[in-house]
Amino acid sequence: MPADNKISDPVASAARAAMVERGISARKLAQRLAMRPETVLDFVLQRRETRPSTRLSICRELGVNHDQPQASA
């Protein structure tokens, strides 16, 4: 089996840390942004690539710098 070569996305990691620090659930953040909780979780848990507009919305809401380049596998 091939090794998992996934590179961590520092923006997604920062967003997840901000959620934990503020005690905000994915469901609550999704409600604030009018998106599905799964969309938020897909981004912060790095389950799949997220649209730039979604990344921007989540980062702005959490006060996270979204200008870091997105990591790719």
N, C-alpha and C positions, 0 to 999 in steps of 0.2 A: 504494500500500500504506500502511496506517496505521502510524504510528510506534510503537515499543515504549515504552509508558508505564509499564513495570514499575518500582516503587519498591523500593529495596533494603530488606531486612529486617535491621535491626541485630542482632537476636538470632541469626539464622542466620549472619550474618557473624562474630559473636563466637564462635559455636560452631565454625565452620570454622577460625578463627584458633587457637582453643584446641587443636583436633585437630592442626594443623600444629605448633604450639609443643611439644606433648607427644609428637609422633611417633606418634599413634594413627591407624590406618587406619579407614575406614568399616566394614570387615569385622570388625575387632577390637572396635570400639565396639558394633556390632550384636550380636556374640556376647555381650558383657557385659550387654546390655539385652534379650536374647532377641527380637531383631527382625531383619528382613531388611536386608542392606547397602543395598539400593535405597531403603529407607525413610529411612535415615540420609542417604544422598546426596541424596534428593529434598528433604530439609530444608536441609542445609548449602549445597547448590548452588541452592536456591530454585527448583526445577523445578516444584513445585506446592505448594499450601497443605497444611500439615501439621496433623493433629489436635492440639488443645491438650495432651492427655495425652502424645503422642509428643514434642512440643517440650519439655515439662516433664522427661520422663525423660532426654532427651539433655542438656539444660542442667544438670540436677542431677549427672549423671555427669561432666560436664566442668567443673563449678563456674562456670557462666555464669549471669548474672542473666537470668532468664526473664520478669521483670515488665515489660519494655519492651513497648509496644503493637506488635502485629503489623502490618506494613505491608500495604497492599492496593494493587492496581493500579488 
